[in-house]
Amino acid sequence: MFQLPRRDFIIKGSAALAALAVFQSRFAHAFPSRPGETVIPWLDQPPPSTDPCCETQLVWEDLDSWVTPNSKFFSISHFNRPVIDAAAWKLEVDGLVNKPMSLSLADLKARPRQETIFTVECSGNHGFPDFVGAIGNAAWAGTPLGPILEEAGVKENGIEVVFWGVDAGEVEIKDAVRDVKMQQNFARSMSLADAMNPNNILCYEMNGAALPAPNGFPLRLIAPGWYGIANVKWLKRIEVRDTRFMSKMMGRDYVTIREEDHNGETVWAETSVGRARLKSAPARVTRKDNSYQITGAAWGAPIGKVEVKINDGPWLEAVIDRSEEAEFAWKIWYVDWQNPTSGEHTVTSRAIDVSGQIQPAMDDPWITKKKTYWESNGQVTRRINIA
């Protein structure tokens, strides 16, 4: 990692702290909490994950802010975690373009700046019992991707944009007709039309500070509305191709398999994980005196309302905190729990988007006929004990 001299570190570090203080003040929005309340721990709080590919997870009981601090933001790596010298690093833009480009971090920062607040979730979140906190909401800043592709001049036969990361590892493909080992960089792609979406940015800043190393320093793609896997970290190259790109992370892994019915015939569909899906989760239950409150979050689509069910009771409409209406950020919600009885209870939430689509129950065919853990957007149920 590029190291600053101590004097420059003190000067620039102080500036960064000042910028962070301004950021925190700017985004210090209301959060549905009550002074003096106590968080009641979930009975089913999973143990810390031992998966070495995942650093940090959100502890739902600790959720007390709309923006997730950088130090608490989840980070996943599929290969190594590269150490990158920012002074020597360049972003290459090539392939089927008329004007290949090589851009330094300074070059990118000199271009027009764009900010977005976006809740990133791993598509495997809630796919495993101990993997429930791979989500976070942050303010991302960088430069728009579209104008760079326009400046490079995509050729007429260019249809696919591939995002290559610095991170790499050995990949093996072995079956009856193939026996191949290769050193492969992380790579994901999207269609040219999707890449040109004006919401996409080449991001170098997170929550008012330089992009942290675990989250993709010095540059990552931020594609609001897509699962985390598509938001490639540690970017080194953007390539335009004339065919679909099917690397390990596109065509062999991060592929959802669903059983579908077509005129009474079972059809198996395999689709690459892409856009995020409608979802919500209870975050915590708090008590103040004899008053109880359930708080949670909803994301993945424009949220119309959120409903909460306690045990097998009726669905109760939650209050959504709409003090911040960022299009791609989660919505924090709460519901007052009137006079809970002593003993164990279950708490379930479901989000409903503005078009009326409902987050599926765990016994919904959309979930039961899904044979992989990716895109796990079924209703989340938590267990709690009221003394």
C-alpha positions as CSV (number, residue, x, y, z in Angstrom):
1,M,0.0,0.0,0.0
2,F,1.2,3.5,-0.8
3,Q,2.6,5.1,2.4
4,L,2.5,8.8,3.1
5,P,5.4,10.5,4.9
6,R,4.5,11.1,8.5
7,R,4.2,14.9,8.1
8,D,1.9,14.5,5.1
9,F,0.0,11.8,6.9
10,I,-0.7,14.2,9.8
11,I,-1.8,17.0,7.5
12,K,-3.8,14.9,5.2
13,G,-5.1,12.7,8.0
14,S,-6.4,15.8,9.8
15,A,-8.1,17.0,6.6
16,A,-9.7,13.5,6.2
17,L,-10.9,13.6,9.8
18,A,-12.4,17.1,9.2
19,A,-14.1,15.9,6.0
20,L,-15.4,12.8,7.8
21,A,-16.9,15.1,10.5
22,V,-18.7,17.2,7.9
23,F,-19.9,14.0,6.3
24,Q,-21.3,12.6,9.6
25,S,-23.0,15.9,10.3
26,R,-24.5,15.9,6.8
27,F,-25.9,12.4,7.1
28,A,-26.9,12.5,10.8
29,H,-30.5,11.8,10.0
30,A,-33.1,10.7,12.4
31,F,-33.1,7.1,13.4
32,P,-36.1,5.4,15.2
33,S,-34.5,5.0,18.6
34,R,-35.5,6.2,22.0
35,P,-33.1,7.6,24.6
36,G,-32.5,5.2,27.4
37,E,-33.8,2.1,25.6
38,T,-32.3,-1.3,26.0
39,V,-31.7,-3.8,23.2
40,I,-33.0,-7.3,23.9
41,P,-30.7,-9.9,22.3
42,W,-32.1,-12.3,19.8
43,L,-32.1,-15.9,20.8
44,D,-30.9,-17.0,17.4
45,Q,-28.0,-14.5,17.0
46,P,-25.5,-16.6,14.9
47,P,-21.9,-17.1,16.0
48,P,-19.2,-15.0,14.2
49,S,-18.5,-16.4,10.7
50,T,-15.3,-18.3,10.4
51,D,-15.3,-18.0,6.6
52,P,-11.9,-16.4,5.7
53,C,-13.4,-14.8,2.5
54,C,-15.7,-12.5,4.6
55,E,-14.3,-9.7,6.8
56,T,-16.8,-8.1,9.2
57,Q,-20.6,-8.6,9.1
58,L,-23.4,-6.3,10.3
59,V,-24.6,-7.2,13.7
60,W,-28.3,-6.5,13.3
61,E,-28.8,-5.8,17.1
62,D,-26.2,-3.0,16.8
63,L,-28.0,-1.2,13.9
64,D,-28.4,2.3,15.1
65,S,-27.6,4.5,12.1
66,W,-28.8,4.9,8.6
67,V,-25.2,4.9,7.1
68,T,-23.0,2.0,8.0
69,P,-19.6,3.2,9.3
70,N,-16.6,2.0,7.2
71,S,-15.2,0.1,10.1
72,K,-18.4,-2.0,10.3
73,F,-19.0,-2.5,6.6
74,F,-18.8,-6.1,5.4
75,S,-16.1,-7.1,2.9
76,I,-15.9,-10.3,0.8
77,S,-13.0,-11.5,-1.3
78,H,-13.1,-14.5,-3.6
79,F,-9.4,-14.7,-4.3
80,N,-6.6,-12.7,-2.6
81,R,-6.9,-9.3,-1.0
82,P,-4.5,-7.2,-3.0
83,V,-2.2,-4.5,-1.7
84,I,-2.1,-1.8,-4.3
85,D,0.3,1.1,-4.7
86,A,-2.0,4.0,-5.6
87,A,0.9,5.9,-7.2
88,A,1.7,3.2,-9.7
89,W,-1.9,2.0,-10.3
90,K,-3.8,2.7,-13.5
91,L,-7.2,1.9,-14.9
92,E,-7.1,0.5,-18.4
93,V,-10.1,0.9,-20.7
94,D,-9.7,-1.2,-23.8
95,G,-11.1,-4.0,-26.0
96,L,-13.5,-2.9,-28.7
97,V,-13.0,0.8,-28.3
98,N,-11.7,3.4,-30.7
99,K,-9.6,5.2,-28.1
100,P,-8.1,3.0,-25.5
101,M,-7.5,4.8,-22.2
102,S,-5.1,4.6,-19.2
103,L,-6.3,6.6,-16.2
104,S,-4.5,7.3,-12.9
105,L,-6.4,7.9,-9.7
106,A,-5.7,11.6,-10.1
107,D,-7.1,11.5,-13.6
108,L,-10.3,10.0,-12.3
109,K,-10.6,12.5,-9.4
110,A,-10.2,15.4,-11.9
111,R,-13.3,14.2,-13.8
112,P,-16.9,15.2,-12.8
113,R,-17.8,13.9,-9.4
114,Q,-21.0,12.0,-8.7
115,E,-22.3,10.7,-5.3
116,T,-24.9,8.0,-4.5
117,I,-26.2,6.4,-1.4
118,F,-26.6,2.7,-2.0
119,T,-27.3,-0.3,0.2
120,V,-25.0,-3.2,-0.9
121,E,-26.0,-6.7,-0.1
122,C,-24.2,-10.0,-0.9
123,S,-26.5,-12.3,-2.9
124,G,-25.7,-15.1,-0.4
125,N,-26.8,-13.1,2.6
126,H,-29.2,-15.2,4.7
127,G,-28.3,-18.2,2.5
128,F,-26.4,-19.7,5.4
129,P,-27.3,-19.8,9.1
130,D,-24.2,-17.9,10.1
131,F,-24.2,-15.5,7.1
132,V,-26.8,-12.9,7.8
133,G,-24.9,-9.6,8.0
134,A,-23.4,-9.2,4.6
135,I,-25.1,-5.9,4.0
136,G,-24.4,-2.2,4.5
137,N,-25.5,1.3,3.5
138,A,-22.9,3.8,2.5
139,A,-22.4,7.1,0.6
140,W,-20.2,6.4,-2.4
141,A,-18.5,9.0,-4.5
142,G,-16.5,8.8,-7.8
143,T,-16.9,9.7,-11.4
144,P,-19.7,8.4,-13.8
145,L,-18.8,5.3,-15.8
146,G,-20.9,6.2,-18.9
147,P,-18.9,9.3,-20.1
148,I,-15.6,7.3,-19.9
149,L,-17.1,4.6,-22.2
150,E,-18.4,7.3,-24.5
151,E,-15.0,9.0,-24.6
152,A,-13.3,5.7,-25.4
153,G,-15.8,5.2,-28.2
154,V,-17.3,1.7,-28.1
155,K,-17.2,0.1,-31.5
156,E,-20.4,-1.0,-33.2
157,N,-19.9,-4.7,-32.4
158,G,-19.2,-4.0,-28.7
159,I,-22.1,-5.4,-26.6
160,E,-20.5,-6.5,-23.3
161,V,-18.5,-4.6,-20.7
162,V,-16.1,-6.7,-18.5
163,F,-14.8,-5.4,-15.2
164,W,-11.5,-6.9,-14.1
165,G,-10.2,-6.8,-10.6
166,V,-6.6,-7.0,-9.4
167,D,-7.5,-9.9,-7.1
168,A,-6.7,-13.3,-8.6
169,G,-6.5,-17.0,-7.7
170,E,-6.2,-20.4,-9.2
171,V,-9.4,-21.8,-10.8
172,E,-9.9,-25.4,-11.8
173,I,-12.4,-26.8,-14.2
174,K,-12.5,-30.6,-14.2
175,D,-15.0,-32.9,-15.8
176,A,-15.2,-35.6,-18.4
177,V,-13.9,-33.5,-21.2
178,R,-12.0,-30.7,-19.4
179,D,-9.1,-30.6,-17.0
180,V,-7.9,-27.1,-16.8
181,K,-6.1,-25.1,-14.1
182,M,-5.7,-21.3,-14.6
183,Q,-4.7,-18.2,-12.7
184,Q,-7.8,-16.0,-13.1
185,N,-8.5,-12.5,-12.1
186,F,-11.9,-11.8,-10.6
187,A,-14.2,-10.5,-13.3
188,R,-17.8,-9.7,-13.8
189,S,-19.6,-8.3,-16.8
190,M,-22.9,-6.6,-17.8
191,S,-24.4,-5.6,-21.1
192,L,-23.3,-2.3,-22.7
193,A,-26.8,-0.9,-22.0
194,D,-26.6,-1.8,-18.3
195,A,-23.0,-0.4,-18.1
196,M,-24.2,2.9,-19.6
197,N,-26.7,3.5,-16.8
198,P,-26.1,7.0,-15.5
199,N,-26.3,5.7,-11.9
200,N,-23.0,3.7,-12.3
201,I,-19.9,5.2,-10.9
202,L,-16.2,4.4,-10.7
203,C,-15.9,4.9,-6.9
204,Y,-12.9,6.1,-5.0
205,E,-14.6,7.4,-1.8
206,M,-16.8,5.9,0.8
207,N,-18.6,7.7,3.5
208,G,-16.5,10.9,3.1
209,A,-13.1,9.1,3.2
210,A,-10.9,7.3,0.8
211,L,-12.2,3.9,-0.3
212,P,-10.9,1.5,2.4
213,A,-8.7,-1.4,1.2
214,P,-11.2,-4.1,2.2
215,N,-13.9,-2.4,0.1
216,G,-11.9,-2.0,-3.1
217,F,-9.1,0.7,-2.8
218,P,-8.2,2.5,-4.9
219,L,-11.2,2.0,-7.2
220,R,-14.3,-0.1,-7.5
221,L,-17.5,-0.2,-9.5
222,I,-20.7,0.9,-7.8
223,A,-23.7,-0.2,-9.7
224,P,-26.8,0.8,-7.6
225,G,-29.5,-1.7,-7.7
226,W,-27.2,-4.7,-8.2
227,Y,-26.1,-7.4,-5.8
228,G,-22.6,-6.9,-4.3
229,I,-21.0,-9.5,-6.6
230,A,-21.5,-7.1,-9.6
231,N,-19.9,-4.2,-7.8
232,V,-16.3,-5.2,-8.7
233,K,-13.6,-4.2,-6.2
234,W,-9.9,-3.4,-6.8
235,L,-10.7,-2.5,-10.4
236,K,-7.8,-2.6,-12.9
237,R,-9.3,-2.9,-16.3
238,I,-12.6,-2.3,-18.2
239,E,-12.8,-4.2,-21.4
240,V,-15.5,-4.1,-24.1
241,R,-16.2,-7.4,-26.0
242,D,-18.5,-8.6,-28.8
243,T,-19.8,-11.7,-27.0
244,R,-21.3,-12.6,-23.6
245,F,-18.6,-13.1,-20.9
246,M,-18.9,-16.3,-18.8
247,S,-16.1,-16.4,-16.2
248,K,-16.2,-18.4,-13.0
249,M,-18.2,-15.6,-11.2
250,M,-20.7,-15.3,-14.2
251,G,-21.3,-18.7,-15.6
252,R,-20.1,-21.3,-13.0
253,D,-20.5,-19.6,-9.6
254,Y,-23.0,-17.0,-8.5
255,V,-25.6,-18.9,-10.7
256,T,-29.1,-19.3,-9.3
257,I,-30.8,-22.6,-10.2
258,R,-34.6,-22.6,-10.1
259,E,-37.2,-25.3,-10.8
260,E,-39.9,-23.8,-13.0
261,D,-43.2,-25.1,-14.2
262,H,-44.1,-24.8,-17.9
263,N,-47.4,-26.3,-18.9
264,G,-47.0,-29.1,-16.4
265,E,-43.4,-29.8,-17.4
266,T,-40.5,-29.1,-15.0
267,V,-38.0,-26.7,-16.5
268,W,-34.7,-25.9,-14.8
269,A,-33.5,-22.4,-15.2
270,E,-29.9,-21.3,-14.5
271,T,-29.4,-17.5,-14.3
272,S,-26.4,-15.4,-13.4
273,V,-26.9,-13.3,-10.2
274,G,-27.5,-9.7,-11.1
275,R,-29.9,-7.2,-9.8
276,A,-30.9,-7.1,-6.1
277,R,-34.3,-8.4,-5.0
278,L,-36.9,-7.0,-2.7
279,K,-36.1,-7.8,1.0
280,S,-36.4,-6.8,4.6
281,A,-35.2,-8.0,8.0
282,P,-36.0,-7.3,11.6
283,A,-32.9,-5.7,13.2
284,R,-33.6,-5.4,16.9
285,V,-36.2,-5.3,19.7
286,T,-35.8,-2.6,22.3
287,R,-37.4,-1.9,25.6
288,K,-37.9,1.4,27.4
289,D,-39.7,1.0,30.7
290,N,-42.6,-1.3,29.7
291,S,-42.7,-0.1,26.1
292,Y,-41.3,-2.3,23.3
293,Q,-40.3,-1.4,19.8
294,I,-39.2,-3.6,16.8
295,T,-36.9,-1.9,14.3
296,G,-35.6,-3.2,10.9
297,A,-34.7,-2.3,7.4
298,A,-36.1,-2.9,3.9
299,W,-34.2,-2.6,0.6
300,G,-33.8,-3.9,-2.9
301,A,-36.7,-2.1,-4.6
302,P,-38.7,1.1,-4.1
303,I,-40.4,0.4,-0.8
304,G,-44.1,1.0,-0.5
305,K,-44.7,-0.4,3.0
306,V,-43.3,-2.9,5.5
307,E,-45.4,-5.3,7.6
308,V,-44.4,-7.2,10.7
309,K,-45.9,-10.4,12.2
310,I,-45.4,-11.5,15.8
311,N,-45.8,-15.2,16.2
312,D,-48.9,-16.3,14.2
313,G,-50.6,-13.0,14.6
314,P,-51.9,-10.6,11.9
315,W,-49.5,-8.5,9.8
316,L,-49.0,-5.1,11.4
317,E,-48.0,-2.1,9.2
318,A,-44.7,-0.6,10.3
319,V,-43.8,3.1,10.3
320,I,-41.1,3.8,7.7
321,D,-38.6,6.5,8.4
322,R,-38.7,8.6,5.3
323,S,-36.5,11.4,6.5
324,E,-34.0,10.4,3.8
325,E,-35.4,9.4,0.4
326,A,-32.2,8.1,-1.4
327,E,-33.4,5.9,-4.2
328,F,-31.0,3.0,-3.7
329,A,-30.7,3.1,0.1
330,W,-32.5,1.0,2.6
331,K,-35.5,2.3,4.5
332,I,-35.5,2.0,8.3
333,W,-38.8,1.0,9.8
334,Y,-40.3,0.4,13.3
335,V,-43.4,-0.9,14.9
336,D,-44.5,-0.5,18.5
337,W,-45.1,-3.9,20.2
338,Q,-48.0,-3.5,22.6
339,N,-47.9,-5.5,25.9
340,P,-45.9,-8.6,24.8
341,T,-46.4,-11.6,27.0
342,S,-43.5,-13.2,28.8
343,G,-41.8,-16.1,27.0
344,E,-40.4,-16.8,23.5
345,H,-41.7,-15.1,20.4
346,T,-41.0,-14.9,16.7
347,V,-40.8,-11.7,14.7
348,T,-41.1,-11.8,10.9
349,S,-41.0,-8.9,8.5
350,R,-42.0,-8.5,4.8
351,A,-41.4,-5.6,2.4
352,I,-43.9,-4.6,-0.2
353,D,-42.7,-2.5,-3.1
354,V,-44.6,0.4,-4.7
355,S,-46.0,-1.9,-7.4
356,G,-47.5,-4.2,-4.8
357,Q,-44.9,-7.0,-5.1
358,I,-44.5,-8.8,-1.7
359,Q,-41.3,-10.2,-0.3
360,P,-41.9,-14.0,-0.5
361,A,-42.4,-16.3,2.5
362,M,-40.0,-19.1,3.0
363,D,-42.6,-21.6,1.8
364,D,-43.4,-19.7,-1.3
365,P,-42.5,-21.6,-4.5
366,W,-40.2,-18.8,-5.5
367,I,-38.0,-19.8,-2.6
368,T,-38.7,-23.5,-2.2
369,K,-38.0,-24.2,-5.9
370,K,-34.7,-22.3,-5.7
371,K,-31.9,-24.9,-5.4
372,T,-29.0,-22.6,-4.6
373,Y,-28.4,-20.1,-1.7
374,W,-27.9,-17.1,-3.9
375,E,-30.6,-14.4,-4.1
376,S,-32.0,-15.4,-0.7
377,N,-34.7,-12.8,-0.3
378,G,-37.3,-14.9,1.6
379,Q,-39.0,-13.4,4.7
380,V,-36.6,-13.3,7.7
381,T,-37.9,-14.6,11.1
382,R,-36.1,-13.9,14.3
383,R,-36.6,-15.5,17.8
384,I,-36.6,-13.5,21.0
385,N,-37.5,-14.0,24.7
386,I,-39.5,-11.4,26.7
387,A,-38.7,-11.8,30.4
